[in-house]
Every structure is written in C-alpha cells, then in structure tokens.
Amino acid sequence: MTGRPVTVGRATGPAGLLLVAAAAAWVWMVTRWGGMAPMPGTMGLGLPAFLAVWTLMTAAMMLPATAPVAALYARTITVRRGPRMVVFTIAYLLVWAAAGLPAYGLAVGLGRAADLPAVAGTAVAAAVFAVNGVYQLTPLKDRCLARCRSPIGLMLRYASYPGSARDLRAGVHHGGFCLGCCWSLMVLLAAFGAMNLWAMAALTAVITAEKLAPVGHLVARVVGVTSIALAAAVFWVPALAPGLTGGGTAGM
C-alpha cells in the first residue's frame, strides 16, 4: 500500500522453508549441471523431463524473492499453517510449471536457430535481448513489479477468498503476477544458454533486487536499458549470447 517492498525481517517458519527449497534446487542443479557448457534449445530433453527441470530451475530462481510475500501470507493463517503454506507454494510453482509449456516451444525454435549460420543466431539473440529490454520499461512490468514489491493489497484480497481453495487461489494469483514480472528475464536464458549457472545466478540476483531492494524499480529500468544495449552489442561480440551463437562459456 505504501509502495515499499516487503522485507524478510519477521519471516515465519513456513516461509523459511521456501528458502530451504530454493537452496535444495540450487544444490541439485549445481551437482547435476555444474561444469557443463551452456546448451542450446531443450538440452536434448523431452517435454516431461524439460518441465521437471524447468520447474526446479524456476523454484531456485523465484522462491528467494517470494519468501517475504510467503511470510506475509503466513501471518494471515491461524490454523494448519504448515500444510496450507505447502499448498500456497505448490500452487505458485504450478504457474511456473505451466509456463514451461510455451518455454519448451520457444526452446525448440531457438534451438533450431542455434544450428543456423552464426549471423542468424546473432540476430535471434539481439531480438531476445531487445524483447526483454523493451518489456522491462513497459507499464505492465511496472504494475506486476509493484504488486510483488508491496503485496499488502493482495493480502487483503486473499483474505476474502472463501473455502478450502483459498491457499490454492492465492498461490496461483501471486504466481501470475510473478510470471508477469519476470517472464522476459527468463527468456534471456535462451541467449545465455540453458542451465548456464552463472547466468541463472545473475538473473536470480536481478529478480531479488527488483522485488526487495528499495531501488527495485530503478534496477528494473537499468536492466531494461542494459538489455537493449546488449541487443546492439551482440552483433560485435556474439559470445555475449553463447546459447544462440555458440560462443561457449567465454561469453559469460
């Protein structure tokens, strides 16, 4: 309501479990994919396996910035807090799991672009950077980010949800705003390479700063301008987008 980001200061136990879940997802990715070069497209995975990896990846990247909102929501629950927070978290992740379907289609298409001549891959990479850069500066991005940064109004809405489906609806609703806020940042992984852990760590830091830092709105705009600059720079330095230009890890 005040425009200030919610903080982690008084996070409850169930919200702290989100951080544990995120850490576990990071450990799995580092042990499973650490040391591998950025991979184009779907990483050779079929749809079910891709969705599983995608969901784990989004859990690792999104849950740290979502923990403060979960802590705030947990304070509205008076009975069976733990199980209900599990439902909230699963519902939130289901939104990102569903987003894995178009992400898979995009990955298939961009994986084919990686097999094209280098200039074509570079042009696609420039388009990916430009899409993110433009979206970062749009009113829709601002609206979704504002809801993630100051969710008191959402808590009032969630408190009005009747029945046993309240936690499910709240998790899906908040997941939708989070998806609206961060989808274009996730698309950048197509340029940096699937399971590029350095890129994932950097984007996680950006997402967390956008949602929790006092200057989060400024961070979003700086990232947008930087992404537009990368759309031009990638023509001179194709290694900036190793996932589409075959630049390998040197580009990171």
NORKA-V651634 format. One record per backbone hydrogen bond with DSSP energy under -1.0 kcal/mol. NH is the residue of the N-H (numbers start at 0). CO is the residue of the C=O. Records with the same first field share a line. If there is no record, write none. Layout:
# NORKA-V651634
NH->CO ; CO
This chain:
# NORKA-V651634
5->148
10->7
15->11
16->12
17->14
19->15
20->16
21->17
22->18
23->19
24->20
25->21
26->22
27->23
28->24
29->25
30->26
31->27
32->28
33->29
35->32
38->193
42->39
44->41
49->45
50->46
51->47
52->48
53->49
54->50
55->51
56->52
57->53
58->54
59->55
60->56
61->57
62->58
65->61
66->62
69->65
70->66
71->67
72->68
73->69
74->70
75->72
76->73
83->79
84->80
85->81
86->82
87->83
88->84
89->85
90->86
91->87
92->88
93->89
94->90
95->91
96->92
97->93
98->94
100->97
102->98
103->99
104->100
105->101
106->102
107->103
108->104
109->105
110->106
111->107
112->108
113->109
114->111
115->112
119->116
120->116
121->117
122->118
123->119
124->120
125->121
126->122
127->123
128->124
129->125
130->126
131->127
132->128
133->129
134->130
135->131
136->133
137->134
141->137
142->138
143->139
144->140
145->141
146->142
147->143
148->144
149->145
154->150
155->151
156->152
157->153
158->154
159->156
160->157
165->162
168->164
169->165
170->166
171->167
172->168
173->169
174->170
175->171
176->172
177->173
178->174
179->175
180->176
181->177
182->178
185->181
186->182
188->185
189->186
191->187
192->188
193->38
195->192
196->194
199->195
200->196
201->197
202->198
203->199
204->200
205->201
206->202
207->203
208->204
209->205
210->206
211->207
212->208
215->212
218->214
219->215
220->216
221->217
222->218
223->219
224->220
225->221
226->222
227->223
228->224
229->225
230->226
232->228
233->229
234->231
235->232
236->232
239->236
240->237
242->190
243->240
244->240
245->241
251->248
